[in-house]
Amino acid sequence: MFERFTPDARTVVVHAQEHARRLGHRYIGGEHILLAAASTSQPASAVMRDHGVTPELVEEEIVRRVGLGAGASLFGGLDRDALATIGIDLDAVRARIEASFGPQALSNAAQAAHRDLRRRPRPRAPRLVRTWRRRRRARRGMAMAHAPAPRPPEATGHYHAAGVVSSGHIPFTPASKKILELAAREADALDDAHIGVEHIALVLTTVASGLVAPILSAAGTSAPVLRAAILDRYRQAS
């Protein structure tokens, strides 16, 4: 299926993962795809922004509804110019969030997330597993005693607040996978060989569960109106 995605549509998928990681979320949901889709330079994204579905509003609603995850780096270590090219105005996002929740809302949310993560109890492993782990730590200790000093992580990595590199895989939720699958159906319905941003945007107007529909409502638009506008722009372009 991804072989049919245009470069811009693939960029939406990549940026959805980057937004999820930046917000400290351990999953890629429909809301992250919505944020990425609203940020491109494609006509469908322009229609979304014309109807109030701006990257700033989408990000504000995500933070308001689910908060920041542990290790969130909403404003730290980001290239403002690079984000501006995909429609993210960090100052505008901060201003909107702080206007709604107070000047310390972001820092308080991040601190609360870190506290919750530290306090979360860990289940006790079975005795056999604990024995295996002790032996493994002992073997690692002997190996590290004879190993050279480790090199520091590269500066280009993604960092948690504690300074740990976080660049691992973030999974798509079943709902977000379904969005990408349905984009192929939208393309087939329009007799398009390739899957573009417009097809992803059209699917987003049909999502009934999760955060996408409430975010569209918060933007002051309805899914049917937005869908009709995207289809109208599509027909004009073709």
C-alpha positions in Angstrom: 0.0 0.0 0.0 2.8 2.5 0.9 4.2 2.1 -2.6 1.2 4.1 -3.8 1.7 6.9 -1.3 3.0 10.2 -2.9 6.1 11.8 -1.3 3.9 14.3 0.5 1.6 11.6 1.9 4.7 9.6 3.1 5.9 12.8 4.7 2.5 13.0 6.6 3.2 9.5 8.0 6.8 10.5 9.0 5.7 13.8 10.6 2.9 12.0 12.5 5.6 9.9 14.2 7.7 12.9 14.9 4.8 14.8 16.5 4.0 11.8 18.7 7.6 11.6 19.9 7.8 15.3 20.4 4.7 15.3 22.6 6.0 12.4 24.6 3.3 10.0 23.4 4.2 6.3 23.0 1.7 5.7 20.2 0.7 7.3 16.9 -3.0 8.1 16.9 -5.4 9.7 14.4 -4.8 13.0 16.1 -1.1 12.9 15.2 -2.0 12.1 11.6 -4.4 15.0 11.7 -1.7 17.3 13.0 0.7 16.2 10.2 -2.0 16.5 7.5 -2.9 20.0 8.5 0.7 21.1 8.2 1.6 20.4 4.6 1.6 22.7 1.7 -0.9 20.6 -0.3 -4.3 22.0 -1.3 -6.2 19.6 1.1 -4.2 21.0 4.0 -4.9 24.5 2.9 -8.6 23.7 3.0 -8.3 22.3 6.5 -6.6 25.4 7.7 -9.2 27.6 6.0 -11.8 25.8 8.0 -10.0 26.4 11.3 -8.1 23.1 11.5 -4.7 24.8 11.9 -1.7 22.9 13.3 -1.7 25.3 16.3 -5.3 24.4 17.2 -4.8 20.7 16.6 -1.8 20.6 18.8 -3.5 22.7 21.5 -6.4 20.3 21.6 -4.2 17.2 21.7 -2.3 18.7 24.7 -5.5 19.8 26.4 -7.2 16.4 26.0 -4.4 13.9 26.6 -1.6 16.0 28.0 2.1 15.6 27.4 3.8 12.3 27.8 6.9 11.5 29.7 10.0 12.9 27.9 7.9 15.4 26.0 10.0 18.0 24.3 7.3 20.3 22.9 9.6 23.4 22.8 13.0 22.1 23.7 15.7 21.4 21.1 13.5 22.1 18.1 14.4 23.8 14.9 11.8 26.6 14.7 12.5 27.3 11.1 12.1 23.6 10.1 8.9 23.3 12.0 7.6 26.5 10.4 8.0 24.9 7.0 5.4 22.3 8.0 3.1 24.8 9.5 4.0 24.6 13.2 4.4 28.0 14.9 5.8 27.2 18.3 5.1 30.7 19.7 1.5 30.5 18.6 1.1 27.0 20.1 2.6 28.1 23.4 0.5 31.3 23.5 -2.8 29.4 22.9 -2.1 26.7 25.5 -0.9 29.2 28.1 -3.9 31.5 27.4 -6.2 28.6 28.1 -4.4 26.9 31.0 -2.1 29.4 32.5 1.6 30.4 32.0 3.0 27.3 33.7 0.6 24.8 32.0 3.2 23.2 29.8 5.9 22.8 32.5 3.4 21.6 35.1 2.1 19.0 32.6 5.5 17.7 31.8 6.5 17.5 35.5 3.3 15.7 36.4 3.9 13.2 33.6 7.5 12.5 34.9 6.2 12.1 38.5 3.5 9.7 37.4 6.0 7.6 35.4 8.3 7.4 38.4 5.5 6.4 40.8 4.0 3.8 38.6 4.5 0.4 40.3 6.3 -2.3 38.5 4.9 -5.9 38.7 7.2 -8.4 40.4 8.7 -10.8 38.0 8.6 -14.6 38.6 11.5 -16.1 40.6 13.0 -17.8 37.5 13.0 -14.5 35.6 14.6 -12.7 38.6 17.4 -15.3 38.8 18.1 -15.0 35.1 18.2 -11.2 35.3 20.7 -11.4 38.2 23.0 -13.7 36.2 22.7 -11.5 33.1 23.6 -8.4 35.2 26.6 -10.2 36.6 27.8 -11.2 33.1 27.3 -7.6 31.9 29.3 -6.3 34.9 32.2 -8.5 34.0 32.1 -7.5 30.4 31.8 -3.8 31.2 34.8 -4.0 33.5 37.0 -4.8 30.5 35.2 -2.6 27.9 36.5 0.8 26.8 34.6 3.9 28.0 31.4 4.4 26.1 31.0 7.3 23.7 28.4 9.9 24.4 25.2 9.9 22.3 25.1 11.8 19.1 23.8 15.4 19.4 21.2 14.7 16.7 19.3 12.1 18.7 15.9 12.6 20.4 16.3 13.2 24.1 14.2 12.7 27.2 14.2 15.3 29.9 16.7 13.1 31.8 19.1 13.2 28.8 18.4 9.7 27.5 18.3 9.2 23.8 14.8 8.2 22.6 14.7 7.3 18.9 12.9 3.9 19.0 9.9 2.8 17.1 6.5 4.3 18.0 3.6 2.0 17.0 0.6 3.1 15.2 -2.7 2.4 16.9 -5.2 0.2 15.2 -7.4 3.2 14.5 -4.5 5.1 12.8 -3.5 2.1 10.8 -7.1 2.0 9.6 -6.9 5.6 8.5 -4.0 4.8 6.3 -5.7 1.7 4.9 -8.9 3.6 4.1 -6.9 6.3 2.3 -6.4 3.6 -0.4 -10.1 3.2 -0.7 -10.6 7.0 -1.1 -8.0 7.0 -3.9 -9.8 4.0 -5.6 -13.1 5.7 -5.3 -11.7 8.8 -7.1 -9.9 6.5 -9.7 -6.5 7.8 -8.5 -3.5 5.6 -9.0 -1.6 7.3 -6.1 -2.6 8.0 -2.5 -2.1 11.7 -1.6 -2.6 14.0 1.3 -6.1 14.7 0.0 -7.1 11.0 0.4 -5.7 11.0 4.0 -7.6 14.2 4.7 -10.8 12.7 3.3 -10.5 9.7 5.6 -10.0 12.0 8.6 -13.4 13.5 8.0 -15.0 10.0 8.4 -13.3 9.1 11.7 -16.0 8.7 14.4 -13.9 7.5 17.4 -10.9 8.9 19.1 -9.8 12.6 19.1 -10.1 13.5 15.5 -13.9 14.3 15.5 -13.7 16.4 18.7 -10.8 18.3 17.4 -12.7 19.1 14.2 -15.6 20.3 16.3 -13.3 22.5 18.4 -12.1 24.0 15.2 -15.6 25.1 14.5 -16.2 22.9 11.5 -18.1 19.7 10.8 -16.8 16.6 9.1 -19.3 16.7 6.2 -18.6 20.4 5.5 -14.8 19.8 5.6 -15.1 16.7 3.4 -17.2 18.6 0.8 -14.7 21.4 0.7 -11.8 19.1 0.2 -13.6 17.3 -2.6 -14.5 20.6 -4.2 -10.8 21.7 -4.1 -9.8 18.3 -5.5 -12.2 18.6 -8.4 -11.0 22.1 -9.2 -7.4 21.0 -9.3 -8.2 18.1 -11.6 
